[in-house]
Amino acid sequence: MCGHVADSSAVYPDDPLHDGLRRVTACCEAHLELIRAGYRQRPFVQEELWAGKIGRVLTSGRPVLTMTELACRTGLDEPDIRRAIAWHNERRRTDG
């Protein structure tokens, strides 16, 4: 059985329409529900999703030269980009 769960760490290189959704596989409906319950315990962090979108743009295609270009290529606005960068930097500091 297959299903989808909300997961802010799920960002796809070639499928941005499914960013924030993770496909999961289980052996039966009860197992699928256990997996879904586990993901419901994990907070969906919008900044994590945005950071993933930024990372995808920065590691593919032509280089990004301006904040405006980054906004256009990610679909985010500048305040959200700054929040994502701050989230990413804080995470790097606390995770070592």
Secondary structure, 3 states (H helix, E strand, C coil): CEEEEECCCCCCCCCHHHCCEEEEECCCHHHHHHHHHHHHHCCCCHHHHHHHHHHHHHCCCCCCCCHHHHHHHHCCCHHHHHHHHHHHHHHHHHHC
